[in-house]
Amino acid sequence: MASPTSPIVWDWPDPFIHEVQVEPRHIDDFQHTNNVVYLSWMAKTAWEHSKALGIDFAYYKRLNRGMVVRRHELEYLAASYEGQRVLVATWITGNDGRLRLRRRFQMVNAETGQTLLRGLTDFVCIDIESGRATRMPPQFIVAYRPTARVEGD
């Protein structure tokens, strides 16, 4: 990855980073990346981070437990355009060790270092077979421990 012309200032240290390329299919009528694409990048980055932590869907199925989205919050700060590279960073900022997990996200233009979006996703642990909220298994408590401290998360 080429160095950005401006240094990247991450909201918290040591993010997990997933790089994406803005493709023609991501562009809307305004000629910039459609807002729902950012949400899909957040979801993909969360999964990539989860897999890097050793938890994929096969692991979820073995435990009959999974983390599912309860709520998203996105703040769009600047547009991205076809051909640009976007760095999608995530941190786990909350895990109550029972039901809830929070991730925060920051998307940055890889060339300029400009922050494009800040967001968060709240997850809840479910029993996959019943779909009902259930206590997190010990494996999730350990693997999904917070990677950044955010007051209130």
Beta strands, then each sheet from edge to edge (+ up, - down):
strand 1: 16-21
strand 2: 65-76
strand 3: 85-95
strand 4: 100-109
strand 5: 115-127
sheet 1: 1+ 3- 4+ 5- 2+
end
